[in-house]
Amino acid sequence: ISEKVVPWTFLKFPYLKSVGWKGLVDGKDSGIYTVAPLARLNVASGMATPTAQEAYEKYFATMSPDGSPVHSRGATHWARLIELMQAAETVQLLANDPEITSPDVRNVVSETPTEGVGTVEAPRGTLTHHYWTDDNGVITRVNLIVGTTNNYGPIAMSVDKAARSLISKGTVVTEGLLDRIEMGFRAYDPCFGCATHTMPGQMPMVVTIRDKDGNALKELRRD
């Protein structure tokens, strides 16, 4: 994975090095990818617990009877519920696992690390943390690719598609339109504080309507 820097956003766009950066385009030739529940179910052969497996089978029977990947962004909410069901069943099993309830919970570090990389799946998506330290074990450099960063390209494209489908010549732009455009990225469960490494405590939203020449016609704001 590599990351593309562009001048108009604080986030970087991750893409597959083997494919290369082709811009904000989808399709099989695009280097952009997605993570989180919808992506995980698309590559899973099934679920690890019985009730979640039943839900998984119903999901694909409804959304994709031929078993092909599901690309409907709204299906993310359904996929997330199936994962939650598996998590609930797994918690019940782990609560009775003697290793989980053992008091031996920490391995003492025997040497000072200088560099480390870890990748793990989280509800919001894949997390990759890369740390560098000095001789005292103090962190000197960090690179984080979090779930929202991984999904940033698809988020941008979903918002673009939503806006194009909802706004045309003569459209009356209302507050409700903002809500419908927001639905385009809410399914990704974004955390822009995590992705940009800033914590403003709010999520302002601005929609600027432009004509074909790029001239601003109207602006809606939600601060």
VEXFI-156372 format. One line per 5 residues: number of its first residue (from 1); their letters; for each residue x, y, z of N, C-alpha, C. Coordinates in pm, whole numbers, plus 50000, padded with zeros to 5 digits. Layout:
<pts>
NUM = a = X:Y:Z:X:Y:Z:X:Y:Z ~ ...
</pts>
This chain:
<pts>
1 = isekv = 50084:49881:50000:50000:50000:50000:50088:50124:50000 ~ 50050:50222:49919:50116:50353:49922:50008:50458:49941 ~ 50050:50584:49962:49954:50691:49988:49979:50809:49894 ~ 49872:50860:49835:49879:50973:49744:49847:51102:49818 ~ 49935:51200:49807:49913:51332:49868:49857:51426:49763
6 = vpwtf = 49747:51494:49796:49688:51594:49707:49679:51726:49783 ~ 49676:51840:49713:49685:51970:49782:49557:52016:49850 ~ 49442:51951:49825:49316:52007:49873:49259:51935:49995 ~ 49335:51846:50058:49286:51777:50177:49402:51738:50267 ~ 49375:51731:50398:49478:51688:50493:49498:51536:50489
11 = lkfpy = 49400:51462:50441:49412:51317:50434:49489:51275:50310 ~ 49551:51159:50319:49617:51099:50203:49529:50985:50151 ~ 49539:50957:50022:49459:50852:49960:49542:50725:49947 ~ 49513:50621:50025:49585:50495:50008:49543:50426:49878 ~ 49636:50353:49819:49606:50276:49698:49701:50157:49690
16 = lksvg = 49666:50061:49607:49747:49941:49591:49866:49971:49501 ~ 49986:49952:49552:50107:49979:49474:50110:49897:49345 ~ 50062:49774:49353:50068:49685:49237:49984:49735:49121 ~ 49883:49817:49152:49795:49872:49048:49835:50015:49013 ~ 49872:50092:49115:49912:50231:49093:49797:50327:49116
21 = wkglv = 49831:50455:49128:49731:50559:49149:49671:50600:49016 ~ 49540:50578:49000:49469:50612:48876:49371:50726:48897 ~ 49374:50788:49015:49279:50893:49046:49158:50837:49118 ~ 49060:50923:49141:48938:50883:49212:48840:50818:49115 ~ 48872:50696:49077:48789:50618:48986:48769:50480:49047
26 = dgkds = 48655:50417:49016:48633:50282:49064:48648:50183:48949 ~ 48617:50059:48975:48632:49956:48873:48754:49869:48898 ~ 48766:49761:48822:48871:49662:48845:49011:49715:48817 ~ 49023:49823:48738:49155:49877:48707:49198:49986:48804 ~ 49114:50018:48902:49146:50123:48999:49233:50066:49111
31 = giytv = 49325:50148:49160:49408:50107:49273:49342:50132:49408 ~ 49228:50200:49408:49155:50229:49532:49084:50104:49582 ~ 49079:50089:49712:49016:49972:49773:48931:50016:49892 ~ 48852:49924:49947:48772:49955:50066:48802:49855:50177 ~ 48771:49896:50300:48784:49808:50416:48655:49814:50496
36 = aplar = 48649:49742:50607:48537:49743:50701:48433:49635:50667 ~ 48313:49637:50728:48223:49522:50722:48186:49475:50581 ~ 48151:49567:50491:48109:49526:50357:48223:49454:50286 ~ 48344:49509:50295:48460:49448:50230:48492:49312:50293 ~ 48484:49304:50425:48518:49178:50493:48422:49066:50454
41 = lnvas = 48292:49097:50449:48197:48992:50411:48214:48951:50265 ~ 48258:49044:50181:48279:49011:50040:48389:48909:50019 ~ 48486:48903:50110:48598:48809:50093:48589:48691:50190 ~ 48487:48692:50277:48473:48584:50375:48403:48463:50312 ~ 48445:48344:50355:48378:48222:50309:48262:48185:50400
46 = gmatp = 48246:48259:50509:48138:48235:50603:48171:48298:50737 ~ 48083:48281:50834:48105:48336:50968:48143:48223:51064 ~ 48202:48261:51177:48258:48162:51269:48159:48111:51373 ~ 48040:48170:51380:47941:48129:51479:47808:48099:51410 ~ 47725:48014:51468:47607:47964:51396:47502:48068:51360
51 = taqea = 47463:48153:51454:47358:48251:51424:47407:48354:51323 ~ 47533:48395:51336:47591:48488:51240:47600:48424:51101 ~ 47628:48295:51095:47635:48225:50967:47498:48224:50898 ~ 47393:48202:50975:47258:48207:50918:47229:48345:50859 ~ 47268:48450:50933:47247:48586:50886:47330:48615:50762
56 = yekyf = 47452:48562:50758:47542:48577:50643:47479:48516:50517 ~ 47424:48396:50531:47363:48328:50417:47239:48404:50367 ~ 47159:48456:50459:47041:48534:50420:47083:48663:50350 ~ 47190:48725:50399:47242:48849:50341:47280:48830:50194 ~ 47358:48725:50166:47400:48704:50027:47285:48653:49941
61 = atmsp = 47195:48574:49998:47079:48529:49920:46993:48647:49877 ~ 46990:48751:49959:46910:48870:49928:46985:48968:49839 ~ 47110:48997:49873:47185:49101:49805:47259:49053:49681 ~ 47297:48925:49678:47375:48873:49566:47357:48722:49555 ~ 47245:48677:49498:47217:48533:49489:47325:48453:49418
66 = dgspv = 47400:48516:49327:47506:48443:49256:47637:48439:49333 ~ 47640:48501:49452:47760:48497:49535:47867:48598:49500 ~ 47839:48687:49406:47938:48788:49369:47946:48895:49477 ~ 48055:48974:49480:48069:49077:49584:47953:49176:49584 ~ 47915:49220:49702:47808:49319:49718:47871:49458:49721
71 = hsrga = 47827:49545:49631:47885:49679:49624:47787:49788:49664 ~ 47666:49752:49704:47569:49851:49749:47614:49907:49883 ~ 47644:50037:49886:47702:50095:50007:47606:50087:50126 ~ 47477:50095:50100:47381:50085:50209:47384:49950:50278 ~ 47432:49846:50207:47440:49712:50266:47545:49705:50375
76 = thwar = 47628:49808:50387:47728:49810:50494:47663:49797:50631 ~ 47548:49860:50650:47480:49854:50780:47438:49710:50813 ~ 47389:49640:50712:47350:49500:50732:47474:49416:50764 ~ 47581:49437:50687:47706:49362:50710:47759:49387:50852 ~ 47748:49511:50898:47796:49545:51032:47716:49469:51140
81 = lielm = 47586:49456:51119:47502:49383:51215:47541:49235:51220 ~ 47575:49178:51105:47617:49037:51103:47747:49020:51181 ~ 47839:49114:51165:47964:49107:51241:47939:49125:51390 ~ 47848:49213:51424:47813:49232:51566:47753:49105:51626 ~ 47674:49037:51546:47614:48912:51592:47723:48809:51621
86 = qaaet = 47821:48798:51530:47932:48706:51553:48012:48747:51677 ~ 48033:48877:51694:48109:48925:51810:48038:48888:51940 ~ 47905:48904:51942:47829:48872:52064:47838:48724:52097 ~ 47827:48640:51994:47839:48496:52017:47979:48458:52062 ~ 48080:48524:52005:48219:48494:52040:48252:48536:52182
91 = vqlla = 48198:48650:52225:48220:48696:52363:48170:48591:52462 ~ 48057:48532:52433:48002:48430:52522:48097:48310:52533 ~ 48158:48272:52421:48252:48161:52423:48380:48197:52498 ~ 48431:48317:52472:48557:48359:52534:48543:48379:52685 ~ 48425:48414:52729:48404:48436:52872:48427:48309:52953
96 = ndpei = 48421:48195:52885:48444:48067:52953:48577:48003:52916 ~ 48663:48080:52848:48795:48030:52807:48895:48053:52920 ~ 48960:47949:52973:49053:47967:53085:49172:48057:53052 ~ 49212:48063:52925:49323:48151:52890:49282:48298:52902 ~ 49158:48327:52866:49109:48465:52873:49095:48509:53019
101 = tspdv = 49053:48419:53106:49031:48454:53246:49156:48434:53332 ~ 49267:48395:53272:49392:48374:53346:49448:48508:53395 ~ 49511:48511:53514:49572:48636:53563:49702:48671:53490 ~ 49755:48578:53409:49878:48604:53335:49843:48681:53208 ~ 49848:48814:53217:49797:48897:53108:49904:48986:53043
106 = rnvvs = 50028:48981:53092:50129:49072:53039:50263:49003:53024 ~ 50326:49024:52908:50463:48978:52887:50558:49095:52910 ~ 50656:49076:52996:50752:49182:53026:50845:49202:52908 ~ 50861:49328:52865:50949:49360:52753:51094:49342:52796 ~ 51170:49264:52721:51308:49233:52759:51411:49322:52691
111 = etpte = 51371:49393:52587:51464:49482:52518:51389:49603:52464 ~ 51463:49708:52432:51402:49831:52381:51384:49820:52230 ~ 51261:49824:52181:51241:49815:52036:51281:49945:51968 ~ 51316:49938:51841:51351:50058:51765:51249:50088:51655 ~ 51179:49985:51610:51079:50005:51505:50980:49890:51509
116 = gvgtv = 50854:49921:51488:50753:49816:51488:50633:49852:51403 ~ 50576:49752:51338:50457:49770:51255:50353:49667:51297 ~ 50229:49710:51310:50122:49617:51343:49997:49648:51262 ~ 49928:49543:51218:49803:49559:51143:49696:49471:51207 ~ 49578:49528:51227:49470:49455:51291:49337:49500:51231
121 = eaprg = 49240:49409:51231:49106:49445:51185:49026:49501:51302 ~ 48964:49614:51281:48878:49678:51381:48739:49697:51319 ~ 48636:49724:51399:48502:49742:51343:48496:49843:51229 ~ 48569:49953:51242:48565:50058:51141:48650:50025:51018 ~ 48739:49928:51030:48824:49891:50918:48963:49852:50962
126 = tlthh = 49050:49830:50865:49187:49786:50892:49270:49899:50951 ~ 49345:49868:51058:49434:49965:51121:49578:49920:51101 ~ 49662:50010:51053:49806:49983:51043:49880:50093:51117 ~ 49958:50055:51218:50037:50149:51297:50185:50117:51277 ~ 50264:50219:51248:50409:50204:51228:50478:50303:51321
131 = ywtdd = 50560:50252:51412:50626:50336:51512:50777:50322:51504 ~ 50846:50434:51528:50991:50437:51544:51023:50495:51682 ~ 51126:50442:51749:51161:50491:51882:51311:50517:51892 ~ 51349:50594:51997:51491:50617:52022:51543:50511:52119 ~ 51665:50530:52167:51728:50430:52255:51655:50413:52388
136 = ngvit = 51575:50513:52425:51500:50506:52550:51358:50451:52531 ~ 51326:50414:52408:51192:50364:52380:51088:50472:52361 ~ 51134:50598:52349:51042:50710:52327:51012:50721:52178 ~ 50885:50733:52145:50845:50738:52004:50896:50866:51939 ~ 50962:50851:51825:51016:50965:51751:50942:50990:51620
141 = rvnli = 50872:50890:51572:50801:50905:51444:50688:50804:51440 ~ 50575:50845:51381:50458:50757:51373:50392:50773:51237 ~ 50347:50664:51180:50262:50669:51061:50143:50577:51085 ~ 50023:50634:51077:49901:50558:51101:49814:50558:50976 ~ 49771:50441:50935:49668:50429:50830:49548:50364:50897
146 = vgttn = 49447:50445:50928:49331:50396:51003:49217:50363:50908 ~ 49107:50312:50964:48996:50269:50881:48944:50376:50788 ~ 48925:50497:50838:48874:50607:50755:48973:50645:50647 ~ 49103:50639:50677:49203:50669:50575:49195:50567:50462 ~ 49188:50439:50496:49175:50335:50394:49055:50359:50304
151 = nygpi = 48946:50407:50362:48821:50426:50287:48807:50566:50227 ~ 48910:50648:50237:48893:50789:50198:48860:50805:50050 ~ 48924:50728:49964:48892:50734:49822:48747:50697:49794 ~ 48700:50581:49843:48559:50546:49825:48463:50646:49887 ~ 48499:50704:50003:48412:50806:50064:48396:50924:49970
156 = amsvd = 48508:50972:49915:48503:51087:49824:48418:51056:49702 ~ 48431:50936:49648:48354:50899:49530:48206:50882:49562 ~ 48175:50829:49681:48034:50813:49720:47965:50948:49734 ~ 48035:51044:49795:47979:51179:49809:47957:51241:49671 ~ 48055:51224:49582:48045:51280:49447:47925:51219:49373
161 = kaars = 47909:51087:49382:47797:51021:49313:47663:51065:49372 ~ 47657:51079:49505:47533:51122:49568:47495:51263:49523 ~ 47594:51352:49521:47567:51491:49482:47522:51498:49336 ~ 47590:51424:49249:47554:51427:49106:47415:51371:49080 ~ 47376:51271:49159:47244:51211:49138:47132:51296:49196
166 = liskg = 47164:51382:49292:47061:51461:49361:47051:51604:49312 ~ 47157:51655:49251:47160:51796:49213:47170:51808:49061 ~ 47080:51881:49003:47083:51910:48859:47025:52049:48838 ~ 47021:52093:48715:46970:52226:48685:46825:52239:48732 ~ 46799:52341:48812:46665:52364:48862:46636:52299:48996
171 = tvvte = 46732:52222:49049:46712:52158:49179:46705:52262:49290 ~ 46606:52252:49375:46597:52338:49493:46681:52274:49604 ~ 46790:52339:49638:46883:52283:49736:46836:52317:49876 ~ 46811:52215:49957:46757:52234:50092:46846:52166:50196 ~ 46811:52188:50323:46882:52120:50431:46868:51969:50419
176 = glldr = 46752:51923:50372:46732:51780:50354:46827:51720:50252 ~ 46868:51801:50154:46963:51754:50055:47098:51724:50120 ~ 47137:51808:50215:47260:51782:50290:47253:51647:50360 ~ 47137:51617:50418:47120:51490:50489:47139:51372:50394 ~ 47084:51383:50274:47092:51272:50179:47233:51255:50126
181 = iemgf = 47305:51366:50105:47445:51356:50064:47528:51296:50177 ~ 47495:51336:50300:47567:51283:50416:47552:51131:50426 ~ 47438:51079:50384:47418:50935:50385:47522:50864:50299 ~ 47576:50936:50200:47676:50877:50111:47804:50838:50182 ~ 47835:50908:50292:47959:50871:50363:47935:50818:50504
186 = raydp = 47814:50835:50558:47789:50786:50693:47800:50633:50703 ~ 47770:50563:50594:47778:50416:50598:47920:50368:50627 ~ 48019:50452:50597:48158:50414:50622:48196:50430:50770 ~ 48107:50487:50850:48136:50513:50992:48267:50592:51004 ~ 48276:50707:50938:48405:50777:50933:48444:50844:51064
191 = cfgca = 48572:50848:51090:48628:50926:51201:48738:51013:51141 ~ 48702:51135:51103:48800:51222:51038:48902:51275:51137 ~ 48868:51274:51267:48968:51308:51367:49082:51207:51367 ~ 49045:51077:51360:49148:50973:51353:49230:50987:51226 ~ 49163:51011:51114:49230:51011:50985:49320:51132:50964
196 = thtmp = 49279:51248:51018:49359:51370:50999:49448:51398:51119 ~ 49429:51322:51228:49506:51340:51353:49479:51476:51416 ~ 49358:51529:51395:49314:51651:51462:49181:51623:51529 ~ 49151:51693:51637:49029:51667:51712:48951:51797:51731 ~ 48880:51846:51628:48807:51972:51642:48681:51960:51727
201 = gqmpm = 48633:51837:51749:48513:51819:51830:48383:51845:51757 ~ 48390:51862:51627:48270:51885:51548:48297:51842:51404 ~ 48192:51834:51323:48209:51795:51184:48133:51891:51095 ~ 48191:52007:51064:48123:52101:50975:48108:52041:50836 ~ 48004:52084:50766:47978:52032:50632:47940:52147:50542
206 = vvtir = 48002:52154:50425:47974:52259:50328:47946:52195:50193 ~ 47836:52232:50130:47806:52188:49995:47801:52312:49906 ~ 47889:52316:49807:47894:52428:49713:47841:52381:49578 ~ 47738:52445:49528:47680:52412:49398:47750:52497:49292 ~ 47805:52432:49190:47876:52504:49083:47815:52471:48948
211 = dkdgn = 47831:52564:48854:47785:52537:48718:47894:52461:48643 ~ 47870:52433:48515:47964:52353:48438:48099:52419:48420 ~ 48105:52551:48441:48231:52623:48430:48303:52640:48563 ~ 48245:52584:48669:48309:52590:48800:48271:52711:48882 ~ 48179:52793:48835:48137:52911:48910:48042:52872:49023
216 = alkel = 48066:52925:49143:47981:52894:49258:47845:52960:49244 ~ 47738:52880:49254:47602:52931:49243:47535:52943:49379 ~ 47562:52848:49467:47499:52848:49598:47583:52766:49694 ~ 47574:52803:49822:47648:52728:49924:47559:52701:50044 ~ 47563:52578:50091:47493:52539:50213:47597:52498:50316
221 = rrd = 47579:52543:50440:47676:52515:50546:47607:52452:50667 ~ 47677:52362:50730:47634:52308:50858:47756:52310:50950 ~ 47763:52409:51038:47882:52428:51122:47873:52347:51251
</pts>
